[in-house]
Amino acid sequence: MNDVPIGILFLALLLLILLSAFFSSSETAMMAVNRYRIRTLADQGNRSAKLVMTLLETPDKLLGTILFGNNVANIAASTLATVVGLRLFGDVGLAYAPILLVFVVLVFAEVAPKTLAAVNPERIAYPAAWVLAFLQIVLSPFVWLVKIFANGLLNLVGVSVQAQNQALSSEELRAAVNESSEKIDLSHQEMLLRILEMEKVTVEDVMIPRADMEAIDLEDDWDEIVEQLATSHHTRVPVFSGSMDNMLGIAHIRKMFYLTHMADFNRETMLSMIREPYFIPENTSVTHALTNLQEQRRRFGIVVDEYGDIKGLVTLEMILEEVVGDFTTIVPGMDDDITAETDGSYLVRGNTYLRDINRQLGWELPTDNVKTVNGLITEQLEHIPVASTCFKLGDYTVEIVQTRDTSVHVARLKRLS
């Protein structure tokens, strides 16, 4: 190389550093691309995205090609820098040339290109994929040899070299939705998060408790039944005889009310028109309950416990509200479950679900063992409380405002912090 002009050597050294920068940025970009976005673009016909997906299917071959090229460029640059240093500074250049080259390679061929690729992986990966695909073919003998030894070594230590399944878990999906807040409308983001939570929610968490169910007792006076048909705010209600555990079916209120003016409409006629009830175990997830209701073409089901006793009812609207939020019409005469007070406290009804309070107020009331405010209070006190009873629960204060029979009707809750 003594006959080669020094300018040519510097130009060759610059090209080797640029080549090293290309391989370094390509490696980072190919590993950092969003594979789900790439797959979407590939399905839409983007040729570069298709090529990137093809290369990523065999990561050992891809990395073998990149690292082979990168190491060749770095070793050649090191040799050439030594020659240049020797020609310019003699024996002193042999000591300083490698040190200077380490700094240049670290900054211009490693850190800067990899940082750029990490910030804009697709911009680097798309054009690089075509070059790497070509080099993968040209260097296939060398890459195959390296692959045999590398994979053999990994197999010896029990590491599989097969591409791993990239399916996201529910927690990873939740994190992805949270991180995409700038690209997804807030209301849509909340819906997606609710859908991810639905598998953990059972019908017991969203049902109307047995004590709050509106139902028709066929053993009541007929005039009272007609009055109930005329004043009910619901389209369908359960029908039982004597005890709610003796559930007979579901009545279509509007359809039956139109017939009450006819002389031949009576208990027997009403009984012939009701539809058999559809029962749902209390531990059924709302996703499965939704699927079952759709298959059975039902609007709601009767929730039962492990002994077959009726616990409450769940409607299709309640399940859908788990996704889209509250949308059903408020029944006249009923107060809001959660009412804000001027002192920062909240008046809540005893049958209000703790999940609803946590969701609306951003609180963290415990929901492991109980579902409602009444259940939380009785669990903590271990007896039926009386009005004006107060106690502290973690970061919250609880005051019983009103009781009814054996349960808490209204309570006041306040977050201390």
C-alpha positions as CSV (number, residue, x, y, z in Angstrom):
1,M,0.0,0.0,0.0
2,N,3.0,2.3,0.0
3,D,2.3,3.2,-3.6
4,V,-1.4,4.1,-3.0
5,P,-1.9,7.9,-2.6
6,I,-2.8,8.8,1.0
7,G,-6.0,10.5,-0.2
8,I,-7.2,7.3,-1.7
9,L,-6.6,5.6,1.6
10,F,-8.5,8.2,3.5
11,L,-11.4,7.9,1.1
12,A,-11.4,4.1,1.5
13,L,-11.4,4.5,5.3
14,L,-14.3,6.9,5.1
15,L,-16.3,4.4,2.9
16,L,-15.6,1.6,5.4
17,I,-16.8,3.7,8.3
18,L,-20.0,4.6,6.3
19,L,-20.4,0.9,5.5
20,S,-20.1,0.1,9.2
21,A,-22.6,2.8,10.0
22,F,-25.1,1.3,7.5
23,F,-24.9,-2.2,9.1
24,S,-25.2,-0.8,12.6
25,S,-28.2,1.3,11.8
26,S,-29.8,-1.5,9.8
27,E,-29.4,-3.9,12.8
28,T,-31.1,-1.5,15.2
29,A,-33.9,-0.5,12.7
30,M,-34.8,-4.1,11.8
31,M,-35.1,-5.1,15.4
32,A,-36.9,-1.9,16.5
33,V,-39.7,-1.8,13.9
34,N,-43.2,-2.2,15.1
35,R,-44.0,-5.7,13.7
36,Y,-47.8,-5.2,13.9
37,R,-47.6,-2.0,11.9
38,I,-45.3,-3.7,9.4
39,R,-47.7,-6.6,9.1
40,T,-50.5,-4.2,8.5
41,L,-48.6,-2.4,5.8
42,A,-47.5,-5.7,4.2
43,D,-51.2,-6.8,4.1
44,Q,-52.0,-3.5,2.3
45,G,-49.4,-4.3,-0.4
46,N,-46.4,-2.3,0.7
47,R,-43.4,-4.2,-0.9
48,S,-40.8,-2.9,1.5
49,A,-42.9,-3.9,4.5
50,K,-43.3,-7.4,3.0
51,L,-39.6,-7.7,2.5
52,V,-38.9,-6.6,6.1
53,M,-41.4,-9.2,7.3
54,T,-39.7,-11.9,5.2
55,L,-36.2,-11.0,6.6
56,L,-37.5,-11.0,10.2
57,E,-38.9,-14.5,9.8
58,T,-35.3,-15.8,9.9
59,P,-33.5,-13.6,12.4
60,D,-30.4,-15.8,12.6
61,K,-29.8,-15.4,8.8
62,L,-30.6,-11.7,9.0
63,L,-28.2,-11.0,12.0
64,G,-25.6,-13.2,10.4
65,T,-25.6,-11.1,7.3
66,I,-25.5,-7.8,9.2
67,L,-22.8,-8.8,11.6
68,F,-20.7,-10.4,8.9
69,G,-20.7,-7.2,6.9
70,N,-20.2,-5.0,10.0
71,N,-17.3,-7.0,11.3
72,V,-15.6,-7.1,7.9
73,A,-16.0,-3.3,7.6
74,N,-14.6,-2.6,11.1
75,I,-11.7,-5.0,10.7
76,A,-10.8,-3.6,7.3
77,A,-11.1,0.0,8.7
78,S,-8.8,-0.9,11.6
79,T,-6.2,-2.3,9.3
80,L,-6.4,0.7,6.9
81,A,-6.2,3.1,9.8
82,T,-3.0,1.4,11.0
83,V,-1.5,1.8,7.6
84,V,-2.4,5.4,7.3
85,G,-1.0,6.2,10.8
86,L,2.2,4.4,10.0
87,R,2.7,6.3,6.7
88,L,1.9,9.7,8.3
89,F,3.5,9.4,11.8
90,G,5.8,6.4,11.5
91,D,6.0,4.1,14.5
92,V,4.1,6.7,16.7
93,G,1.1,6.3,14.4
94,L,0.8,2.6,15.3
95,A,-0.1,3.6,18.9
96,Y,-2.5,6.5,18.2
97,A,-4.3,5.4,15.1
98,P,-6.3,2.6,16.8
99,I,-7.3,4.9,19.6
100,L,-8.5,7.6,17.2
101,L,-10.3,5.0,15.1
102,V,-12.1,3.6,18.2
103,F,-13.5,7.1,18.9
104,V,-14.5,7.7,15.3
105,V,-16.2,4.3,14.9
106,L,-17.9,4.6,18.2
107,V,-19.4,8.0,17.4
108,F,-20.0,7.9,13.6
109,A,-20.5,4.1,13.0
110,E,-22.2,3.0,16.2
111,V,-23.9,5.4,18.5
112,A,-25.1,8.0,16.0
113,P,-26.4,5.6,13.4
114,K,-28.1,3.3,16.0
115,T,-29.7,6.3,17.7
116,L,-31.1,7.5,14.4
117,A,-32.4,4.0,13.6
118,A,-34.0,3.6,17.0
119,V,-35.8,7.0,16.6
120,N,-36.9,6.3,13.0
121,P,-36.8,2.5,12.5
122,E,-39.1,2.3,9.5
123,R,-37.3,5.1,7.6
124,I,-34.0,3.1,7.9
125,A,-35.5,-0.4,7.7
126,Y,-37.3,-0.1,4.4
127,P,-34.4,0.9,2.1
128,A,-32.0,-1.2,4.1
129,A,-34.1,-4.3,3.6
130,W,-33.4,-4.4,-0.1
131,V,-29.7,-4.1,0.4
132,L,-29.7,-6.8,3.1
133,A,-31.8,-9.1,1.0
134,F,-29.3,-8.9,-1.8
135,L,-26.3,-9.4,0.6
136,Q,-28.1,-12.3,2.2
137,I,-28.1,-14.1,-1.1
138,V,-24.5,-13.1,-2.0
139,L,-23.1,-14.0,1.4
140,S,-25.3,-17.0,1.9
141,P,-22.3,-19.5,2.0
142,F,-20.6,-17.5,4.7
143,V,-23.8,-16.8,6.6
144,W,-24.8,-20.5,6.4
145,L,-21.4,-21.5,7.9
146,V,-21.7,-18.9,10.7
147,K,-25.3,-20.0,11.3
148,I,-24.4,-23.6,11.7
149,F,-21.8,-22.9,14.4
150,A,-23.9,-20.2,16.2
151,N,-27.1,-22.3,16.2
152,G,-25.1,-25.4,17.3
153,L,-23.7,-23.4,20.2
154,L,-27.1,-22.2,21.3
155,N,-28.6,-25.6,21.0
156,L,-25.9,-27.0,23.3
157,V,-27.0,-24.5,26.0
158,G,-30.7,-25.3,25.5
159,V,-31.7,-22.1,23.6
160,S,-34.2,-22.4,20.8
161,V,-33.4,-20.4,17.6
162,Q,-36.9,-20.6,16.2
163,A,-38.7,-17.3,15.9
164,Q,-40.9,-16.7,19.0
165,N,-44.6,-16.1,18.9
166,Q,-45.1,-12.3,19.0
167,A,-48.7,-12.4,20.2
168,L,-49.3,-9.8,22.9
169,S,-50.8,-10.6,26.3
170,S,-53.7,-8.6,27.7
171,E,-51.3,-6.6,29.9
172,E,-49.1,-5.8,26.9
173,L,-52.2,-4.8,24.9
174,R,-53.3,-2.6,27.7
175,A,-49.9,-0.9,27.8
176,A,-50.0,-0.5,24.0
177,V,-53.4,1.2,24.2
178,N,-52.3,3.5,26.9
179,E,-49.2,4.5,24.9
180,S,-51.3,5.2,21.8
181,S,-53.3,8.0,23.5
182,E,-52.1,10.6,21.0
183,K,-53.4,8.6,18.0
184,I,-56.7,7.2,19.5
185,D,-59.6,9.3,20.7
186,L,-59.9,9.2,24.5
187,S,-63.4,7.7,24.5
188,H,-62.2,5.0,22.1
189,Q,-59.2,4.3,24.2
190,E,-61.4,3.9,27.3
191,M,-63.6,1.4,25.4
192,L,-60.6,-0.7,24.4
193,L,-59.4,-0.8,28.0
194,R,-62.8,-1.8,29.2
195,I,-62.9,-4.6,26.6
196,L,-59.6,-5.9,27.9
197,E,-61.0,-5.8,31.5
198,M,-64.2,-7.7,30.6
199,E,-62.6,-11.1,30.9
200,K,-62.0,-10.4,34.6
201,V,-65.5,-9.1,35.2
202,T,-68.2,-11.6,36.2
203,V,-72.0,-11.2,35.9
204,E,-72.0,-10.9,39.7
205,D,-70.0,-7.7,39.4
206,V,-72.6,-6.0,37.1
207,M,-75.9,-7.6,38.0
208,I,-79.0,-6.0,39.7
209,P,-79.1,-7.7,43.1
210,R,-82.1,-9.8,44.0
211,A,-83.3,-7.2,46.6
212,D,-83.5,-4.5,43.8
213,M,-85.1,-6.7,41.2
214,E,-88.5,-5.6,39.9
215,A,-90.6,-8.7,39.4
216,I,-94.3,-9.8,39.2
217,D,-95.7,-12.2,41.7
218,L,-98.6,-14.1,40.1
219,E,-100.1,-14.7,43.6
220,D,-100.6,-10.9,44.1
221,D,-104.1,-9.4,43.6
222,W,-104.9,-9.1,39.9
223,D,-105.5,-5.4,40.1
224,E,-102.0,-4.9,41.6
225,I,-100.5,-6.9,38.7
226,V,-102.3,-4.8,36.2
227,E,-101.1,-1.6,38.0
228,Q,-97.6,-3.0,37.9
229,L,-97.9,-3.7,34.2
230,A,-99.1,-0.1,33.6
231,T,-96.4,1.7,35.7
232,S,-93.3,-0.4,35.1
233,H,-90.4,1.5,33.5
234,H,-89.0,-1.8,32.1
235,T,-89.8,-3.6,28.9
236,R,-89.4,-7.1,30.4
237,V,-89.5,-8.3,34.0
238,P,-89.3,-11.7,35.7
239,V,-92.5,-13.4,36.8
240,F,-92.5,-15.7,39.8
241,S,-95.1,-17.4,42.0
242,G,-95.0,-16.9,45.8
243,S,-91.2,-16.9,46.1
244,M,-88.7,-15.4,43.7
245,D,-86.8,-18.8,43.8
246,N,-89.9,-20.2,42.0
247,M,-89.2,-18.3,38.8
248,L,-91.7,-18.9,36.1
249,G,-90.4,-16.9,33.2
250,I,-90.0,-13.4,31.6
251,A,-93.0,-11.1,30.8
252,H,-93.0,-8.6,28.0
253,I,-94.6,-5.7,29.9
254,R,-95.7,-3.6,26.9
255,K,-97.3,-6.5,25.0
256,M,-99.2,-7.6,28.1
257,F,-100.4,-4.2,29.1
258,Y,-102.2,-3.7,25.8
259,L,-104.1,-6.9,26.6
260,T,-105.2,-5.9,30.1
261,H,-108.2,-4.1,28.7
262,M,-109.5,-7.3,27.1
263,A,-111.9,-9.3,29.2
264,D,-110.2,-12.6,28.5
265,F,-106.8,-11.6,29.7
266,N,-106.1,-13.2,33.1
267,R,-103.5,-15.0,35.1
268,E,-103.7,-18.1,32.9
269,T,-103.4,-16.0,29.7
270,M,-100.5,-14.2,31.1
271,L,-98.8,-17.4,32.2
272,S,-99.1,-18.8,28.7
273,M,-97.4,-15.7,27.2
274,I,-94.3,-15.5,29.4
275,R,-91.0,-16.9,28.1
276,E,-89.0,-19.4,30.1
277,P,-86.1,-17.8,32.0
278,Y,-82.5,-18.0,31.0
279,F,-80.2,-18.7,33.9
280,I,-76.6,-17.6,34.1
281,P,-74.1,-18.8,36.9
282,E,-72.8,-15.9,39.0
283,N,-69.2,-16.6,38.2
284,T,-69.7,-16.4,34.4
285,S,-67.5,-13.7,32.8
286,V,-69.4,-11.0,31.1
287,T,-67.8,-11.8,27.7
288,H,-69.2,-15.4,27.9
289,A,-72.5,-14.1,29.1
290,L,-72.7,-11.7,26.2
291,T,-71.9,-14.5,23.7
292,N,-74.5,-16.8,25.3
293,L,-77.2,-14.1,25.3
294,Q,-76.5,-13.4,21.7
295,E,-76.8,-17.1,20.8
296,Q,-80.0,-17.5,22.8
297,R,-81.4,-14.2,21.4
298,R,-82.0,-12.9,25.0
299,R,-82.0,-9.4,26.4
300,F,-81.2,-10.5,30.0
301,G,-80.7,-13.6,32.2
302,I,-81.4,-14.6,35.7
303,V,-78.2,-14.9,37.8
304,V,-78.0,-18.0,40.1
305,D,-75.4,-19.1,42.6
306,E,-73.9,-22.6,43.0
307,Y,-76.9,-23.8,44.8
308,G,-79.3,-22.6,42.1
309,D,-80.7,-19.8,44.3
310,I,-81.5,-16.6,42.4
311,K,-78.9,-13.8,43.1
312,G,-80.1,-11.1,40.7
313,L,-80.4,-10.4,37.0
314,V,-78.1,-9.1,34.3
315,T,-79.2,-7.4,31.1
316,L,-77.6,-7.0,27.7
317,E,-77.4,-3.2,28.3
318,M,-75.5,-3.7,31.5
319,I,-72.9,-5.8,29.7
320,L,-72.6,-3.3,26.9
321,E,-72.2,-0.5,29.4
322,E,-69.0,-2.2,30.5
323,V,-67.6,-1.3,27.1
324,V,-69.2,2.0,26.1
325,G,-70.0,3.4,29.6
326,D,-73.5,4.4,30.9
327,F,-76.0,5.0,28.3
328,T,-79.4,3.7,29.6
329,T,-82.1,6.1,30.6
330,I,-82.3,6.8,34.3
331,V,-85.5,5.5,35.8
332,P,-87.6,8.5,37.1
333,G,-87.7,8.7,40.9
334,M,-84.3,7.1,41.3
335,D,-81.4,9.1,42.7
336,D,-77.9,9.0,41.4
337,D,-75.8,6.2,43.0
338,I,-72.9,8.7,43.6
339,T,-73.6,12.3,44.6
340,A,-70.8,14.8,45.2
341,E,-70.9,17.0,48.3
342,T,-69.4,20.4,48.8
343,D,-66.9,19.2,51.4
344,G,-65.3,16.7,49.0
345,S,-67.2,13.7,50.2
346,Y,-69.6,11.6,48.3
347,L,-73.0,10.2,49.2
348,V,-73.4,6.7,47.8
349,R,-76.2,4.1,48.0
350,G,-75.4,0.9,49.8
351,N,-76.0,-1.2,46.7
352,T,-73.5,0.8,44.6
353,Y,-70.7,-1.3,43.1
354,L,-67.2,-0.6,44.4
355,R,-66.0,-1.0,40.8
356,D,-68.2,1.8,39.7
357,I,-66.9,4.1,42.5
358,N,-63.3,3.3,41.7
359,R,-63.9,3.9,38.0
360,Q,-65.7,7.2,38.3
361,L,-63.7,8.7,41.1
362,G,-60.3,7.1,40.4
363,W,-60.3,5.6,43.9
364,E,-58.8,2.2,45.0
365,L,-61.4,0.8,47.3
366,P,-60.8,-3.0,47.9
367,T,-62.9,-5.3,45.7
368,D,-61.3,-8.7,46.3
369,N,-63.9,-10.1,48.7
370,V,-67.0,-7.8,48.4
371,K,-68.7,-6.1,45.5
372,T,-70.9,-3.3,47.0
373,V,-70.6,-0.5,49.5
374,N,-72.9,-2.4,51.9
375,G,-70.7,-5.5,51.6
376,L,-67.6,-3.4,52.3
377,I,-69.0,-1.8,55.4
378,T,-70.4,-5.0,56.9
379,E,-67.2,-6.9,56.2
380,Q,-65.2,-4.2,58.0
381,L,-67.5,-3.9,61.0
382,E,-68.6,-7.5,61.1
383,H,-72.1,-6.5,62.3
384,I,-75.1,-4.7,60.9
385,P,-74.2,-1.0,61.4
386,V,-76.5,1.8,62.7
387,A,-76.7,5.3,61.4
388,S,-74.0,7.8,62.3
389,T,-71.4,5.0,62.6
390,C,-68.0,6.2,61.3
391,F,-64.7,4.4,60.7
392,K,-61.5,4.7,58.7
393,L,-60.6,2.4,55.9
394,G,-57.1,3.0,54.6
395,D,-57.1,6.4,53.0
396,Y,-60.8,6.7,53.2
397,T,-63.4,7.6,55.8
398,V,-66.8,5.9,55.8
399,E,-69.9,7.2,57.6
400,I,-73.3,5.4,57.6
401,V,-75.9,8.0,56.9
402,Q,-79.0,5.8,56.6
403,T,-79.8,2.1,57.1
404,R,-82.8,0.1,56.0
405,D,-83.7,-3.2,57.5
406,T,-80.5,-5.2,57.6
407,S,-78.4,-3.2,55.2
408,V,-76.8,0.2,54.6
409,H,-79.0,2.4,52.4
410,V,-76.8,5.5,52.2
411,A,-73.2,6.1,53.2
412,R,-70.8,9.0,53.0
413,L,-67.3,8.3,51.7
414,K,-64.4,10.7,51.6
415,R,-60.8,10.3,50.5
416,L,-58.4,11.7,53.1
417,S,-55.6,12.5,50.6
